[in-house]
Amino acid sequence: MDFNVKKLASDAGVFFNRAVQFTEEKLGAAEKTELDAHLENLIARGDSTKNWTEKIFRQTEILLQPNPSARIEEFFYEKLDKKLPMRTTNGELLGQYMLDAAKDFGPGTPYGSTLIIVGDYQRRLGGAEREFLQTSAINFLTPLRNFLEGDWRTISKERRLLENRRLDLDVCKARLKKAKLAEAKAAAAPDFQETRPRNYVLSASASALWSEEVDKAEHELRVAQTEFDRQAEVTRLLLEGISSTHVNHLRCLHEFVEAQAVFYAQCHKHMQDLQRELKRVPNAFAMSPSTSAVAAGPSGLSGGPQPGASPPARPPSSPPALERSTLKIEEVQPPATGTRKAKVLYDYDAHDTSELSLMADELITVYTVPGMDPDWLMGERGNKKGKVPVTYLELLS
């Protein structure tokens, strides 16, 4: 190894001079060269861009991956330059659990068949989420990371170099100022009172030495000023590039919003499709307590018809005496309150003009009429009305 003692000593001396100058500036004992206003504004704008970009980047990471352990794992894979293994999203995992549960409960049961439908859509939602995460990471997070770890590091390095050049310039200014003061003092007060010529010679020699020191300090100042100006120009050009960084980040922001819009639109569509699928499945828990006992099967559980089940027996058609003497279908009016929607569970053919024929899965309005048999309700569909058996209905509201 080439060990240069002179260079090491020179570098140590430069570092010491900078430290002294920096300390004296902080204490107010030394003058400081101020940067021009334009460069100061560029530096302030660059610092603001860096700080806000860092905050947006970190919060976006949290939004896309709330799990801190997963973020740490992704960080290490990135630093090791290795491909991150595909991770199952929470939606896909939930969907898989539902499908496994459906196999265990039986896909032919109402609960099992519904789990299959919901699980499939949960997996679709999870797949849409994974695609959104990948797109956002590439189009939004990566450009922000590249700025923070690439462009900003270069700018920071050049700014530190500019600060060192400024300290060197101020050290040279202070050295020149001291040399001029010493030269003026030596020239203004020669020792003419001394009778011995030797003292006068020494005084003149000291003045000449200080003059040489002033020339040397002026040369060093010119060199330091040139280096400072050159470094200030380099730093200024890099900081002016922040404007193009803003333009690039603006484009990335639009792509991120577009990815979000696509993702949420896919989720909305999947949920609408899921709701339509669930409406075709008998709703076993929507019946009211007043009708649950009527619609309950042999096990005592209320709900819609089981696959392959036959319609329940029709209630007795002979109305009680009160109903036979007072009820006239054409004169019955719905009450102001108390009407409900009902879903028809089975097809039903009316046995006389007082009854209303029904088709499975259609929705009708029902209400009670004083004096009517409790096994029957008054039903309306459009401009038609008539009695309907309670056991053929599933009350919805």
Protein Blocks (a to p, Z undefined) as FASTA:
>chain_A
ZZdfklmmmmmmmmmmmmmmmmmmmnopaccddddfklmmmmmmmmmmmmmmmmmmmmmm
mmmmmblklmmmmmmmmmnopacdddddfklmmmmmmmmmmmmnopkbmklmmmmmmmmm
mmmmmmmmmmmmmmmmmmmmmmmmmmmmmmmmmmmmmmmmmmmmmmmmmmmmmmmmmmmm
mmmmmmmmccfkbmbfklmmmmmmmmmmmmmmmmmmmmmmmmmmmmmmmmmmmmmmmmmm
mmmmmmmmmmmmmmmmmmmmmmmmmmmmmmmmmmmmmmmpccfklpcfklmmmmpcfkop
acdddehiacdddddfbdcfklmmmmcfklpccdfbhpacdddfbdcddfbfkbccddeh
iacdddddehiafkbccddehjaccdddfklpccfZZ
